[in-house]
């Protein structure tokens, strides 16, 4: 079997889909994307296609090594996201060829279902409490929220108080066992992070995500001294070599590799195995589209230290074009009692609505991150 064709589709709200076709009629889908840099990743996939056309799609490990090592320069979000989407599509083909879900080819399932959480927004305490309660009524047992807006290196305590009031409103509305994850989004600097985590500790958070930027990982140890909440990071780390320093530090409790950024399904399986050896949990990052989520669930199925899965249904990014609208079988992501069942169909377990993908590729998108500034005009972390 040989790869004969690679097609890329830039579809709203902010995604890039890849379709790989073979000479035996097998097709695979992947999601190679860096949010806000879709055209750059698209160009990277097209450059890498030189190594793929005519190659055997079943040799996933060898192809990965060629794509990662052959260019001399390696790592970073663009290259590894391009490789990630390619690798997802190759696994989709391989699963269809052997008529088995991907997780069956990676050791088999070690669970029946995986817990999921939902993102919520809101500025005022009553707004976030209502949003969390709505998700709880829908069956979710956990949510994630952004902690704060822009923060300078040293900033007003009133901003801290606002975060505390929002989290407190959720805890009061949803009870002590409801999971609350607070995402600092790397937008908080070390001094303010210490204050924030200390003030939030009384609410027994499910985890604190990216308390500071992961490149400032040396601050994790200092911040951890101010909280009992698990610390999570990893959405902006790429391949096992980036994660190695996090494992060796031994402070982070939950790693969050993104299967569309960190090297794909098998690479994240390797990262998860490394985490298990350091007694760390895995919660794959996935505010993306249906192919990325399907890939994550395949990983979760065969990864014993996976604890919860992010998913983007209803997230503010998806306004107008949501997660399920590109699927012929949206029921595959049916959430029940805060969990999603494992898919039993071959490959990634989803069927893409190719007609809709091709039509919305004509619409495209030019999604970009917001540019935030502090009160003094300096650029703030988004």
DACOR-V912410 format. One line per field, one symbol per residue. ss: DSSP state (~ for helix, > for strand, _ for the rest). psi: psi as a letter, one per 20 degrees, with the letter a starting at -180 (. if undefined). burial: # if it has 9 or more other C-alpha atoms within 8 Angstrom, else .. A space follows every 50 residues. Layout:
ss = ???
psi = ???
burial = ???
This chain:
ss = __>>>>>>>>>___>>>>>>>>____>>>>_______~~~~~~~~~~~~~ ~~_______~~~~~~~~~~_______~~~~~~~~~~~~~~~~~~~~~~__ >~~~~_______>>>>>>>>____~~~~~~~~~~~~~____>>>>>____ ______~~~~~~~~~~~~~~~~~~____>>>>>______~~~~~~~~~~~ ~~~___>>>____~~~~~~~~~~~______>>>_____~~~~~~~~~~~_ ___>>__>______~~~~~~~~~~~~~___>>__>____~~~~~~~~~~~ ~____>__>>_____~~~____~~~~>__~~~~_>>__>>>_____>___ _>_~~~~~~~~__________>>_____>>__
psi = pqphqpqqooqqhkrpqpppqrijiqqqqrnopppikghghghgghgihh igpiqoiimggggggghhhhjgprarhgghhghghghghhhgggghgjlq qhhhikirqjrhrpqqrqqqaqgqghghghgghghghiiqjqrqqqgrbq prgpaqhhhghggghgghhgghhirhippoppoijjiprgghgggghghi hijmqgrppmhrqhikhiiggghhijqiqqpqrihkqprhhhhghgghhk gqhpqmqpiihjiaghghggghhgghhjlqrpnppmkbahggghgghggh hkohjphqpqqjpiqhhjphnrgiijqhmiihloppkjrpqpqjqqcijq opnhggghgihhgarlpqqqoqqrhjiqpqp.
burial = .###.#.################..#############..##.##..##. .##...#..#..#######.....#.####################..## #####..##...#########...#.#######.##..#########..# ###.....##..#########.##...#############.#######.# #...##########..#.##.###.##.############.##..##... ###############.##########...#######.############# ###.###########..##..##..##..#.#..#..#####..###### ..#...##.##..##......###.....###
